Amino acid sequence: MQGGTGALGRMRAAWDVARRRWWVRWGVDLALLALIVAAVSAWQTRRLPGGGTPAPDFILRTLSGETVRLEALRGKPVVLAFWAPWCGVCKLESSNLSLLQSLAGDSAHVVSVAVAWDDEEAVRRFVREHGADYPVLLGDDGIQRDWRVDTFPTVFFLSSEGRVERTVVGYTTLAGLTWRLLL
């Protein structure tokens, strides 16, 4: 039994020495932070369509009156952002979606769906004020229910075959959007 205690004691002494190094402390702190962020993200997306599942199809109207069917976007990856015009975090993320659209160019579709709006003019005002240069579709309670979106913003990353690959809830930086698109 003493061998086990001796080994444990040696491990504890080695850990005490290692903890005195700044890079070890920072490494442990960063690993714990990454674990917490991953756990929160998993909790936030637990009810959303999961990775590998077919994306629920839709036919929605744009602000200019055209109709867009999700199925028509196949062949390229799709970044599909759900937002509400009254959402402060959505306002912050809007410029990141515009920059992602610029970076992705023709290699992916960046599309957004406005939901939880009472007045179409509020959606138009949001687009004007935030310079949204990506397609904005007018969603309703049905699409919100089909996609199980109850928090804004919620962004889905779809494969070129129309399957949900990844999902993120809340503010996402341009680096985060780009990284998830490229995975």
PyMOL commands that set and color helices and strands:
alter all, ss='L'
color gray80, all
select helices_A, chain A and resi 2-19+22-44+70-73+88-107+120-130+141-146+174-182
alter helices_A, ss='H'
color red, helices_A
select strands_A, chain A and resi 59-62+67-69+78-83+109-114+136-138+154-158+164-169
alter strands_A, ss='S'
color yellow, strands_A
deselect
rebuild
show_as cartoon
